[in-house]
Amino acid sequence: MSAPQPVSDDRGTPGAAAGGGSASEQVVDDVSSSGPVAVDGYEERLLAFAGREIVPPRPGPDPVNAPMIRHWAEAMGDGNPVYRDETAARATGRPGIVAPASMTQAWTMRGYAATVAGRSGGPGSEELGALLGEGGYTSVVATDSEFEFHRELVPGDHVSVREIVESISPEKVTALGPGRFVTTVRTYTDQNGETVAVQRWRTLRFRPLKRPTPPPPADTPETAQATPSDTATSRAATTQAGASSDTGGSRADEPEVLRPRPAVNRDNAFWFEAAREHRLVIQRCAGCGALRHPPGPCCPECGSFDWDTVEASGHGHVHSFVVSHHPRHPAFEYPLVVAVVELAEGTRLITNLAGVTPDEVEIDMPVTLDWLDADPGLSLPVFRPFAQEEQQH
């Protein structure tokens, strides 16, 4: 099960497009970095961490319990009765209620107080963090989380976690800055020492790029409300050809800047592949027929791992939206409208709105599908207003 959890540094990444994503794997050719570059056998010292334990076996603060399961299921909108109803759980052959598999890591989290106090998981973790800081890798973005579950957890289980470093990559040049991918393996065990789950966790530790200070926004209302291009395709062409600095895009004399890369994994690769073909698909459970987005390995309604896809009609309405002005990223035009669009099929996705100014956007406004060919390797669905004459036809 993959569950990417992007966590940006303090610069942020504006204008997330449909499907979500991280800029960590976008390769660029010309970068300048901040922070020191370590020497004196640094590479050997860093790579020597492979195979080392950085978090010794550490029990979670609380045993698995029904109230926390209930809160989790309510927060996630997961109505599966095996998490809260003893009778329903026994009807499936279980001894009683079980905890959602996605809660496994939650049972071992240190909690708010430990996080504020700056307490790490162990001395090995602190040592690795200090060594990465020595190389200038002071920022972090999580890229992959892959779980293997051995059994379901039940109330009374007390989960512990142990973490070792699996590998540290050579330095990579990414859109965020020069960095290294650090992969660790977390083994979760119960009170009897038996393995209940294994998590492979990968982060990018990077030196943030020194970026030029963007020009201040124009003072005039006309410039502040710059009209986007009529279609998403022309927006992409304008961005790549070099938009004026007043809209926040790249200037003609600057190198082309690509959109941040999405975090593609085994669970969502099919979605991005369909997008490259200008097809907006929705994952459908082959067991109960429920539609779901974002993609995932398991149906939240019936728990089935079998699924197929249906192609969306491309019609929907604006469920909510925000207008992003800062921080500015040279691959986007500003002001940038980021919306949650509810499709006619009932699922929702985060996307950009095209062909509309911020003051024209309204909640429940009908929209229709368009496509943004951001670059040869990335196509994303965007939406534009659905005109009255289109509705009549």
Salt bridges, closest charged atoms under 4 A:
ASP9 OD2 - ARG11 NE 3.02
GLU25 OE2 - ARG202 NH2 2.86
GLU43 OE1 - ARG180 NH2 2.61
GLU53 OE2 - ARG162 NE 2.48
GLU74 OE2 - ARG70 NH1 3.65
GLU74 OE2 - ARG84 NH1 3.86
GLU86 OE1 - ARG90 NH2 3.53
GLU127 OE1 - ARG52 NH2 3.09
GLU134 OE2 - ARG45 NH2 2.63
ASP144 OD2 - ARG202 NH2 2.91
GLU146 OE2 - ARG266 NH2 2.89
GLU148 OE2 - HIS150 NE2 2.83
GLU152 OE1 - ARG94 NE 2.88
ASP157 OD2 - ARG151 NH1 3.02
GLU163 OE2 - ARG186 NE 3.22
GLU166 OE2 - ARG200 NH2 2.80
GLU171 OE1 - ARG207 NH1 3.06
ASP190 OD2 - ARG151 NH2 2.94
ASP253 OD1 - ARG251 NE 3.87
GLU254 OE2 - ARG251 NE 3.54
GLU277 OE1 - ARG279 NE 2.93
ASP308 OD1 - ARG284 NE 2.94
GLU342 OE1 - HIS319 ND1 3.89
GLU342 OE1 - ARG348 NE 2.83
ASP364 OD1 - HIS317 NE2 3.93
ASP370 OD2 - ARG384 NE 3.84
ASP373 OD1 - HIS278 NE2 2.73
ASP375 OD2 - ARG261 NH2 2.59
GLU390 OE2 - ARG384 NH1 3.42
